[in-house]
């Protein structure tokens, strides 16, 4: 995963959160998940399929998401769609609070009033 001027270790720590949050509004297939994260973060978080699919399989193994093959909307081959399970929704809420606490803790050091 890459981010503009960001440390790779920090970004890897947010991957599960980004994937779960991306699925919050409904099922998506792999490429659309990548696009969703890029769009919602204005390109700050960007990763390739080689990062995405192992993470999705890990989340599926933990019971946080489920996968289902569905026909392609574009008429191509079927695609694997991922969606949150109830456990995934609970984990997303937990991780969202962790991320909010992290942001609150960092706020005094970010000097928002100095940013243009």
Residue frames as qw, qx, qy, qz and C-alpha x, y, z in Angstrom:
[[0.000, 0.893, 0.451, 0.000, 0.00, 0.00, 0.00],
 [0.430, 0.152, 0.005, 0.890, 1.29, 3.43, -0.81],
 [0.090, -0.897, -0.408, 0.142, 0.32, 6.83, 0.45],
 [0.349, 0.789, -0.062, 0.502, 1.58, 10.25, -0.46],
 [0.149, 0.593, -0.492, 0.620, 4.53, 11.09, 1.79],
 [0.752, -0.468, 0.172, -0.431, 3.41, 8.54, 4.38],
 [0.174, -0.464, 0.862, -0.106, 5.20, 5.75, 6.21],
 [0.564, 0.067, -0.729, -0.382, 4.42, 2.27, 4.86],
 [0.249, -0.110, -0.889, 0.369, 4.12, 0.69, 8.32],
 [0.249, 0.242, 0.409, -0.844, 1.50, 3.20, 9.40],
 [0.549, 0.216, -0.336, -0.734, -0.48, 2.60, 6.20],
 [0.449, 0.024, -0.886, -0.111, -0.39, -1.17, 6.56],
 [0.042, -0.168, -0.780, 0.601, -1.92, -0.72, 10.00],
 [0.397, 0.325, 0.225, -0.828, -4.97, 0.96, 8.47],
 [0.233, 0.119, -0.785, -0.562, -5.61, -1.48, 5.61],
 [0.103, -0.340, -0.932, 0.073, -8.19, -3.64, 7.40],
 [0.091, 0.563, 0.433, -0.698, -10.05, -0.53, 8.55],
 [0.226, 0.408, -0.343, -0.816, -10.11, 0.92, 5.02],
 [0.216, -0.023, -0.893, -0.394, -11.37, -2.35, 3.53],
 [0.062, -0.454, -0.840, 0.291, -14.10, -2.82, 6.12],
 [0.118, 0.570, 0.227, -0.781, -15.19, 0.82, 5.80],
 [0.184, 0.256, -0.579, -0.752, -15.27, 0.53, 2.01],
 [0.236, -0.199, -0.917, -0.252, -17.75, -2.34, 2.31],
 [0.089, 0.262, 0.623, -0.732, -19.98, -0.51, 4.77],
 [0.446, 0.353, 0.016, -0.822, -22.39, 0.74, 2.10],
 [0.889, 0.286, 0.142, -0.328, -22.77, -2.63, 0.39],
 [0.859, -0.059, 0.419, 0.288, -20.97, -5.39, -1.49],
 [0.296, 0.849, -0.334, -0.283, -18.10, -4.53, -3.84],
 [0.953, 0.192, 0.003, 0.233, -15.67, -6.51, -5.97],
 [0.738, -0.305, 0.020, 0.602, -11.90, -6.15, -5.70],
 [0.386, 0.285, 0.217, 0.850, -11.12, -3.45, -8.26],
 [0.218, -0.756, -0.324, -0.525, -14.07, -1.38, -7.09],
 [0.666, -0.674, -0.205, 0.244, -12.80, -1.59, -3.48],
 [0.598, -0.104, 0.098, 0.789, -9.43, -0.21, -4.61],
 [0.121, 0.498, 0.333, 0.792, -11.16, 2.59, -6.53],
 [0.434, -0.787, -0.383, -0.214, -13.47, 3.38, -3.61],
 [0.659, -0.566, -0.112, 0.483, -10.58, 3.79, -1.17],
 [0.462, 0.069, 0.220, 0.856, -8.62, 5.90, -3.65],
 [0.053, -0.637, -0.409, -0.651, -11.64, 8.13, -4.37],
 [0.515, -0.787, -0.328, -0.094, -12.62, 8.62, -0.73],
 [0.633, -0.593, 0.030, 0.497, -9.05, 9.45, 0.31],
 [0.313, 0.920, -0.128, -0.197, -8.28, 11.61, -2.75],
 [0.774, 0.507, -0.347, 0.152, -5.61, 9.10, -3.75],
 [0.240, -0.743, 0.546, -0.305, -3.76, 9.24, -0.42],
 [0.620, -0.225, 0.743, -0.113, -4.26, 5.52, 0.15],
 [0.697, 0.499, -0.353, -0.375, -3.43, 3.43, -2.87],
 [0.513, -0.341, 0.788, -0.003, -2.68, -0.28, -3.07],
 [0.401, 0.316, -0.703, -0.495, -2.48, -3.00, -5.67],
 [0.870, -0.093, -0.276, -0.397, -4.33, -6.28, -6.08],
 [0.672, 0.181, -0.647, 0.313, -1.34, -8.11, -4.59],
 [0.007, 0.156, -0.583, 0.798, -2.02, -6.29, -1.31],
 [0.577, -0.116, -0.004, -0.808, -5.81, -6.33, -1.55],
 [0.810, -0.042, -0.472, -0.344, -6.61, -10.00, -2.05],
 [0.516, 0.025, -0.748, 0.417, -4.47, -11.42, 0.77],
 [0.120, -0.070, 0.446, -0.884, -6.07, -8.86, 3.09],
 [0.673, -0.059, -0.167, -0.718, -9.58, -9.77, 1.89],
 [0.753, -0.009, -0.656, -0.051, -8.84, -13.47, 2.39],
 [0.281, 0.067, -0.685, 0.669, -7.54, -12.73, 5.90],
 [0.365, -0.054, 0.248, -0.896, -10.71, -10.76, 6.74],
 [0.766, -0.020, -0.401, -0.501, -12.85, -13.55, 5.30],
 [0.616, 0.052, -0.749, 0.240, -10.95, -16.11, 7.38],
 [0.065, 0.012, -0.592, 0.803, -11.68, -14.06, 10.49],
 [0.004, -0.573, -0.819, 0.030, -15.40, -14.08, 9.61],
 [0.042, -0.532, -0.183, 0.826, -15.51, -10.30, 9.13],
 [0.436, 0.437, -0.290, -0.731, -16.52, -10.43, 5.47],
 [0.716, 0.180, 0.674, -0.015, -18.13, -12.98, 3.19],
 [0.060, 0.406, -0.573, -0.709, -17.65, -13.48, -0.54],
 [0.651, 0.410, 0.606, -0.204, -20.02, -14.47, -3.30],
 [0.248, -0.027, 0.637, 0.729, -19.57, -14.87, -7.05],
 [0.382, 0.674, 0.427, -0.467, -22.01, -12.72, -9.01],
 [0.602, 0.560, 0.404, 0.402, -22.52, -11.94, -12.68],
 [0.340, -0.158, 0.066, 0.925, -20.61, -8.90, -13.88],
 [0.248, 0.735, 0.363, -0.516, -22.71, -5.78, -14.34],
 [0.162, 0.655, -0.416, -0.609, -20.72, -5.05, -17.52],
 [0.887, 0.339, -0.052, -0.309, -21.55, -8.45, -19.01],
 [0.333, 0.590, -0.731, 0.079, -18.07, -9.92, -18.50],
 [0.579, -0.040, -0.801, 0.145, -17.09, -12.92, -16.43],
 [0.595, -0.715, -0.353, -0.097, -18.54, -13.29, -12.92],
 [0.181, 0.605, -0.434, 0.643, -16.88, -11.29, -10.17],
 [0.544, -0.327, -0.681, 0.364, -16.30, -12.08, -6.52],
 [0.207, -0.720, -0.049, -0.660, -18.19, -9.59, -4.37],
 [0.416, -0.069, -0.687, 0.592, -17.29, -9.04, -0.73],
 [0.360, -0.676, -0.196, -0.612, -19.60, -7.81, 2.00],
 [0.116, -0.418, 0.632, -0.642, -19.51, -7.22, 5.72],
 [0.505, -0.335, -0.795, 0.003, -20.82, -9.86, 8.07],
 [0.479, -0.825, -0.211, -0.213, -22.42, -8.89, 11.38],
 [0.767, -0.445, -0.010, 0.462, -19.04, -9.54, 12.99],
 [0.506, 0.268, 0.202, 0.795, -17.45, -7.27, 10.38],
 [0.131, -0.790, -0.249, -0.544, -19.88, -4.47, 11.21],
 [0.668, -0.733, -0.102, 0.080, -18.99, -4.81, 14.90],
 [0.740, -0.183, 0.123, 0.636, -15.27, -4.84, 14.10],
 [0.303, 0.556, 0.244, 0.734, -15.64, -1.79, 11.85],
 [0.351, -0.865, -0.172, -0.314, -17.33, 0.13, 14.66],
 [0.762, -0.562, 0.021, 0.321, -14.51, -0.86, 17.01],
 [0.651, 0.068, 0.216, 0.725, -11.80, 0.09, 14.54],
 [0.109, 0.757, 0.266, 0.587, -13.54, 3.36, 13.69],
 [0.496, -0.863, -0.073, -0.068, -13.43, 4.35, 17.36],
 [0.770, -0.322, 0.157, 0.528, -9.74, 3.41, 17.53],
 [0.475, 0.397, 0.287, 0.731, -9.06, 5.58, 14.46],
 [0.147, -0.868, -0.218, -0.421, -11.03, 8.50, 15.95],
 [0.663, -0.725, 0.009, 0.187, -9.13, 8.21, 19.23],
 [0.719, -0.031, 0.229, 0.656, -5.87, 8.16, 17.27],
 [0.259, 0.633, 0.282, 0.673, -6.88, 11.29, 15.33],
 [0.380, -0.890, -0.147, -0.204, -7.91, 13.11, 18.54],
 [0.754, -0.523, 0.086, 0.387, -4.60, 12.22, 20.16],
 [0.613, 0.127, 0.287, 0.725, -2.64, 13.52, 17.16],
 [0.132, 0.880, 0.374, 0.262, -4.67, 16.71, 16.71],
 [0.325, -0.913, 0.041, 0.244, -2.53, 18.89, 19.03],
 [0.557, -0.400, 0.481, 0.546, 0.56, 17.97, 17.03],
 [0.522, 0.446, 0.599, 0.412, -0.91, 18.57, 13.58],
 [0.117, -0.420, -0.003, 0.900, -1.25, 22.36, 13.89],
 [0.347, 0.578, 0.710, 0.205, -4.41, 22.43, 11.75],
 [0.063, 0.928, 0.211, -0.301, -4.63, 26.20, 12.00],
 [0.196, -0.669, 0.460, 0.550, -1.31, 26.45, 10.12],
 [0.476, 0.139, 0.788, 0.365, -2.32, 24.21, 7.23],
 [0.233, 0.335, -0.235, -0.882, -3.35, 25.88, 3.99]]
